[in-house]
């Protein structure tokens, strides 16, 4: 399994527009952060996008993301879902709808914000919604027999990874 942090910034991104704090004025490349998204490549080749940040197009180009097999939305804030329109390119390249997972409230919000994406009368359908996150969790659990899943945390501009044993999934 390979995990790529596409963005670790705030909902405004870093630097933030109009901010003159030390971080936003910094020349340190670590202070140039896109909005939050994670890309996970499972050992069987399946590629999962966790959230579709507003910066998704730039992130995909920067990290060379050539496929997305599923999108998991953690919640429906703008910085986590407004990049969904960029998923159209993967829909076109892969020639099929891409399943989107999340809880029912999140998916309801996403459907409202992107009604045209899920319009089955349209000439193309970007994605189908599925509130059954269990399917994705089971896939991670199966992969965990070969490589442990992890939870990632960010605090005080320092990141670390905490590995969970497969039995904790």
N, C-alpha and C positions, 0 to 999 in steps of 0.2 A: 504494500500500500504506500502511496506517495501523497503527501498533503502539501498543498501550496497555499500560502496566505496571500491572496490577491490584493487585499486591502485591510489595513488595521487602524485606519483613522476614525475620527469621529463622524457624526452625521453630516458635518460641514466639510469634511476632509481636512487635511493638514498640509500646508497652511490654510487657515480660514480667511475668506475674503474680508478685507478691512481690519484684520487683527494685527496689532503690532507687538504682541507678546514675544518673549525671547524665542519660544519654539517656532512661531510663525515667521520670525525674521531670520531664523537659523539657516546657515549654509550647509549644515550637516544633512546628507542625503537621507538619513534615518528619520528626519523631520519632514519628509515629503511623502505623505501617506494617503492612499486612496481610501474610499469608503469601504466598509467591511464586506468581504466575500471570501469564501474558501473553496478550493478546487481539490477534489479527492479522486485519485486514480486507484481503483481497486486492483488486486492482483489478477483478476480475470479480465482486465481491460475496460471494465465499466467506469465511466467518468461521471461523477456527481458534483454538481455545483450547489454549494450551500449559500443561499441568498444570491440575488441578482442586483448587485450594487449599481448605483447611478453611473459609476465609472466602468461598468462591465466591458464596454468596447475597448477602451484603453488597456484595461487589465488583460483581456484576452489577447490583444496584439502584443503586449509586453512579454507575456509568459507563454506565448505560442500555443494557446488552447485551440485545438483543432476539432474537438468533439465534446458534446454534452449529452449524456444519456438520460439524466434526470436532474431536476431542480428541487431542492428542499428549502422551503421558506421557513425561517425561524419565527418571523412576525411580519406584520404588514406596514412597518414604517417606511417612508419614502426611500431612505438610503439603503433599504434591503430589497426593495421590489421594483424600483423604477428602471432598472436595467433589463427587465424582462423583454422589452421590445428588441433588444440585441440578440435574444435567443432565436429570432427569426432566421438569422444566418445559419445557425446549426440545423434548424428545421429544414431549410433549403438544402444544405450540404448532405444531410442524412436522409432526406426524403421521407420523413415521417414525423408525427407529433412527438413531442418530448414530454413525458409525464412530470407533473409538478406536484409536490407533496407539501403538506402543512396541516395545521389544525383547521377545523371547520371555519372559525372566525377569520383566520388569515386568508384562507382560500376564497371566502366570500368577499373579502375586501379586494383581493387581487382580481377576481372575476368582475367586480364593479369597476375597478380602475382600468382594466384592459379587456372590456367586453368584446372588442373586435378580434382579439387573439383567440378567443374560445368560440367564435361564431362558426358553427359547423356548416353554415350556408355559404361561407366565404370560399374563395378559390384556394386558400391555404389555411391550415390550422396550425398554429405554433405549438400549442400545448394542450394537454388534457389535465384536468385537476383531479387529485385523489387525496382525500383526507385520511386515508388509511396509511399512516406513517409506519405501521408495523411491517409492511413489505420491505421498506428500506432498512429498518432495524434488523430484520432477519438476515438480509444480505450482508450487513456488517458483521453479524454474529457468525455467519458461516465463514467469512473471510478471516475472522479473528482466530480461527484454529491455526492459521499459518502466520499471521502477524497481528499483534494486539492493537485494538483501537485505542485512541487517546482522546483526552479532553485537553483543550488548550486554553490557557488563561493569559490575560494581559493585565499588568498592574504597574503603575509608576514607570511607564515607558520601558519596562523589561518584561520579556515574555519567557515562559517556561512551559514545559509539557509534563502532564501527569498521566502516566500510563495506567489503564485499567485492565485488570485480568479479564479474560473472556467470560468468566463466571459472573461478573458484575453487570453484564449487558442486560 
